[in-house]
Amino acid sequence: MALSYQARKRWALAILLIGLPVYLVAAVSLVDWFDRPPFGVELAVYIGLGFLWALPFRFIFKGIGQPDSKTKDNNR
């Protein structure tokens, strides 16, 4: 079952306001759990984790910045 535009907007907001901060704390804790790696390795890990968190949520964020295609805008 596909999510409606409004449902995807709500899920995207929840993911950004709740899920992302939790993920950031988990990523920093994971890197800090090991001895601090060299700067380049640490930067690569954070960049990789930055892309990794969004992969499962691509379908939710896709098209959120666009107007809803199902509602008709009479102002145009």
C-alpha positions as CSV (number, residue, x, y, z in Angstrom):
1,M,0.0,0.0,0.0
2,A,1.4,3.3,-1.0
3,L,1.5,6.2,1.4
4,S,-0.4,9.4,0.6
5,Y,1.4,12.7,0.1
6,Q,0.3,14.0,3.5
7,A,1.3,10.7,5.2
8,R,4.7,10.9,3.6
9,K,5.1,14.5,4.7
10,R,4.3,13.6,8.3
11,W,6.7,10.6,8.2
12,A,9.4,12.8,6.7
13,L,9.0,15.3,9.5
14,A,9.0,12.7,12.2
15,I,12.2,11.1,10.7
16,L,14.0,14.4,10.5
17,L,12.9,15.7,14.0
18,I,13.2,12.4,15.9
19,G,15.0,9.8,13.9
20,L,17.9,11.8,12.6
21,P,19.1,13.2,16.0
22,V,18.9,9.6,17.5
23,Y,20.9,8.3,14.5
24,L,23.5,11.1,14.9
25,V,24.0,10.2,18.6
26,A,24.3,6.5,17.7
27,A,26.8,7.2,14.9
28,V,29.0,9.4,17.1
29,S,28.8,6.8,19.9
30,L,29.8,4.1,17.5
31,V,32.8,6.0,16.2
32,D,33.8,7.0,19.8
33,W,33.5,3.4,21.0
34,F,36.7,2.6,19.2
35,D,39.9,4.5,19.7
36,R,39.7,7.8,17.7
37,P,40.8,7.0,14.1
38,P,42.8,9.4,12.0
39,F,40.9,12.4,10.7
40,G,40.5,11.1,7.1
41,V,39.1,7.8,8.3
42,E,36.8,9.5,10.7
43,L,35.6,11.9,8.1
44,A,35.0,9.0,5.6
45,V,33.0,7.1,8.3
46,Y,30.8,10.1,9.0
47,I,30.2,10.7,5.3
48,G,29.4,7.1,4.7
49,L,27.0,7.0,7.7
50,G,25.4,10.2,6.5
51,F,24.4,8.6,3.2
52,L,23.5,5.3,4.8
53,W,20.8,6.7,7.1
54,A,18.8,8.1,4.1
55,L,18.8,4.9,1.9
56,P,15.8,3.2,3.6
57,F,13.8,6.4,3.5
58,R,14.2,7.4,-0.1
59,F,10.6,6.6,-1.0
60,I,9.3,8.8,1.8
61,F,11.4,11.9,1.0
62,K,10.9,11.6,-2.8
63,G,8.8,14.5,-4.0
64,I,8.1,16.0,-0.6
65,G,9.4,19.5,-1.7
66,Q,7.0,19.5,-4.7
67,P,3.4,20.6,-4.4
68,D,0.8,17.8,-4.1
69,S,-0.1,16.6,-7.6
70,K,-3.5,15.5,-6.5
71,T,-4.8,18.8,-5.2
72,K,-5.8,21.4,-7.7
73,D,-4.5,24.9,-7.3
74,N,-7.0,27.5,-8.5
75,N,-4.6,30.4,-8.1
76,R,-2.7,29.5,-11.4
